Amino acid sequence: MYKAVFIDLDGTLLDNEKNISKENIEAIERAISKGALVCICSGRQIDITREYKKVAHASKYLICSNGAIIYDDEAKEELYSVYIDKEFCLEAYEYVKKNNLTIRFDTKYGRFVNNENYNTSTEILITEGIEEFIEENNVIQLSIVGSSFEEIDKAKENLYSEEKNIRFGNRFQEEYPMHYCACNCMNDSVSKGNAIMGLCKYLRIDMSEVIAIGDELNDASMVEVAGFGVAMENASEQVKSIAKEISKSNVENGVAYILDKYI
């Protein structure tokens, strides 16, 4: 029997309207009742991941910001975290300010954004004193946001170097609160795969006893290291190529399909 399941949110557990279906929730409940650990593993910040965990009735452990933080939501305890160098955060902020882009900072207190046009109810607007904010807070993940992938690619080209110990994740686009393109940046040691390996070591669960389910490039590391890696039908071809099985899509309760089949 598989002892632990790690599930991505967007494009995996969530449907296209960012909801969790009744079928997926009930399948998670069944898996947990059989003794399995079912954990959310997301690129989203900790407060949003926590809310989805509650809706999903998932287990207490959260992996957030693409693996930069592991959190025990029952004990309210941070088990692991790794931050971005403050000097790079300042450099990234100066770049976006100069080039009329937007920057978001994930901290353990929530997500902060410097542009009200991209501010949602799940984020905190911060337009002044950003240099002081960076000095006083540990940034788990930052996102550079613009109107086109060309702007994002140019930012990556200007900001990246091997000496900075940072890594850019896959670029993506969203339509809410308005159309935008973005790319996450994190410490070079961060990945979902490293996070689930670290948590499983802490819990004394062998990786052969782990299922990981995802769809995008930031899920590839966990799909690859899990004993049984699963790609959604709507997953990228790269993730599908390393998965041991391809499930149904995120709008066809693909998570429930895998949980009921293997747990």
Beta strands, then each sheet from edge to edge (+ up, - down):
strand 1: 4-7
strand 2: 37-41
strand 3: 61-64
strand 4: 69-72
strand 5: 77-81
strand 6: 102-107
strand 7: 110-113
strand 8: 123-125
strand 9: 141-146
strand 10: 166-174
strand 11: 180-187
strand 12: 210-214
strand 13: 228-231
strand 14: 245-246
sheet 1: 5+ 4- 3+ 2+ 1+ 12+ 13+ 14+
sheet 2: 8+ 7+ 6- 9+ 11- 10+
end
